Amino acid sequence: MIHLTSSCQPKLDPRFVSAAMWNRAYQRLANDSDEAHAIRIAIERPGGTTWTHNTKILPDSPAHAADTWLYCERLIKLLLWAWGGSRVRIAGAPHIVSKLQETYSPTGARSFDYDFIGRACFGESLTVESAELEALQPSPPVSVGSANPLKGNRIGFDLGGSDRKCAAMIDGKVVFSEEIKWNPYFESDPEYHRAGIADSLKSAAAHLPHVDAIGGSAAGIYIDNEPRVGSLYRGIAQADFDRRIRSVFKDLQKEWDGVPFEVANDGDVTAIAGAMAINDSAVLGISMGTSLAAGFINPQNQVTGWLNELAFCPVDYRSDASTDEWSGDRGCGVQYFSQQAVGRLIPASGLSVDPQLGLPEKLEAVQAYMNAGDERASAIYETIGTYFGYSIAHYREFYEFRNLLVLGRVSSGAGGDIVLAEARRVLDLEFSELSSGITFQTPDEKTKRHGQAIAAASLPQL
């Protein structure tokens, strides 16, 4: 069994098991073993788009079985949600394939992933199979590009789980922005969503002479301006989703006389916001809000087409890690870098916050304590920062970034400064070879909170 010794322990959660440290320990064992062997993992989509990952695993023996399974299952989970695909093909590990087939099935431990990634995202069952090494070759898609120039009179909106943001711009200058609280997660009436978005668009349009284009950002998978799946709509019955939500943005476009109207996953828009803010490429954008959103622009200044759903990617490998109430899995990013993380850490901090409050209100209470200089609030942000430092190193194994831009309400104010300072301390102590090559980008408070709405306005091409 692998045993870790870490230089930094999260102040309020000392039993945290860093994915980066655990994977590195496993790989050291594999590299030191004469019997370890290489495997290749391919994540494929309908139509042929394929990404591959090469690694090594220890020999198939009872002594290594538990560690190898943990390594492979958590790795597959990350690749599925970071890259996105409905077909997993593996060369060199038939014993792992058979166990994955059971785990990622309608009745397996990852039944949520099986249904979400397969049917909901890509319209087919998720499959896992063995393959020959030579048959697994990367075939990435053509880049979907980046932002367009912010010319004309534009509206940009960003739909989160606790608020929706909207901005109006004239030739790139913001003339209006607002943030409206809402609670879409468990609303069963699709009209709640449509009416809320329509109201924000109307408010922004009142500050423009006319509207040339509208761009939007929202959590979920969006194809051809249609939501295919998303946490914002989890309370809506499937029949109502198919009939009224799938077409909501196309219906709104008609109401605005058919102006260019583009909606993208909030992760992609996070990446665009980051690149726009720093005028550079190789950007991993992280938004710590109601959930965890991420996006990536590669060193060639291209959006990759990956899902970048880091909310579902494991960062804590302990067996009793915090559980995501939606997917049912443990140790995934949403519980460590979001309002849920703040709410989860409040009891351990000793702060007096009404447990009946919603997560946005709990965050506001912690921010108030933070502004008053309360060390218990500071401990919450230090803990998130320790998580983050280790997880940045983990993400760097799969994302080639040199710029890290952090957005979202959890990163706002003095608490956000603590998160970044602690993350840097972890990188310096544990991953010095990486730390010097990663620059933290810190936009102003308005950009942190409204940056995605502004970047979303750049999506439509005039």
C-alpha positions, 0 to 999 in steps of 0.5 A: 500500500502507498503511504504519503508524507506531505509537507502541507496539510489542510488546516481544517482537513488534515486527512486530505490525500492529494491526487498529485502526491499519490499518483507520483508515489505510484509512478515511482513504484512503477518506474522502480519495478522491472515488472511494471508495463506501459498501457495506453488509454484512449478517450473517443467520441462519436465521429472519431475524435480521440485523445490518448494518455500513456502511463505505466502500471505495476504488475497484476498481483495481489500485492499491487491490485488495490493500488493499481485499481485506485490509480487506474479508476481515478485516472479514467474518471479524470480523463472522461470528465476533462476530455469528454468521450463515450468510448474508453479503449485501453491497451495493456490492461485487460484485468482493469478493463473488465473491472471498469466495465462493471464499475461504469455500467447502469448498476455500477458504482459510476452509474451516474458517469455512465449515464451522463457522459454516455447518453446525455452528452454523446447520445450513446452508451458509455463503453469500455474495451480492450484494444491493441496499442497500435490501434489507439492513436490521437485524432483531435478535433479542429480547434473551435477558436477563441473570442471575437473582437468586442465590436458593436453593441453586445450583451453577455450573460453568465448563468450560475447556480446562485446568481445570473450575471449580465453585462452590456457593452459598446465596442468593448466598453462595459456600460452596464452590469448586474448580478441577480440572485436566483435558484434554478437547481431545483425549479421544475418549471422551465419557464423559471429559467426562460423568464429569468434569462429574458429579464436579464437581457431586457435589463442590459438592452435598456442601456444600449442604443440597439443590440447587435449580438448576445453571448452567454455562458452557463454550466453544462454541455452546449452543442449548436446553442442547445443545452444537452445536459447541465446542473442548472436544469437538474430539477426539470423532468426529462420530457420538459427539458427536451421540449422546452429547455433544449430550444430556450436560447434559439427561442430567445434569439427569435425574440431578439430579431435573430441577432447573432446569439451564441451560448457556450459552456462556462468552462470555455468562457472562463478560458476566454476570459483568462486569455482576454484579461492577460493577452496571452495563451496557455491559460487554465481558467478556474471559476470557484462559484456555486460549482467548479468550472474550468476552461483551457486555452492551449499554448497555440491559443486554441480552445481544445474542445475538451469538456473541462468538467473539473467539478467531477475530477477527483482531487482527494484519494482517501476512501471516506472523502467528501461526497458530491450529492449529485454524482455520488462520488467522493473526493471530486473538485466540486467539494473542494473549490466552490461554495460547497467547499466553504459550507462543508468547512464551516463546522470544522472552523468553529464559526457560528453560521446558521446551518439552515442558510443556503450556500450563497448566504453561508459564503457571505457570512464567512466573507463578513467574518473574514472582513472582520479579521476572524482567524476562523474564517481565514482557516477556511480559505487557507484550507481551500488554498492547500487543496488548490496548491496540490490540485494545481500540480495534479491538473498540470499533468494533463493541461499544458498551462503557464497562466492560472486565472482564478474567478468566482465568488469564492476567490473574491476579496481577502479570502481569495488572496489567502487561497492563492498565497497558500496555493503558492506556498504548497507549490513552492514546497512540494512542486518547485519544478512546476511553481516557477513556470506557473503565473497566477493572474489576479484580475480586479474584483469586477472581472472576477465576478463578471468576467465570464459575462463580459467574455461571453459577449465576445462569442458571437461573430458579427 
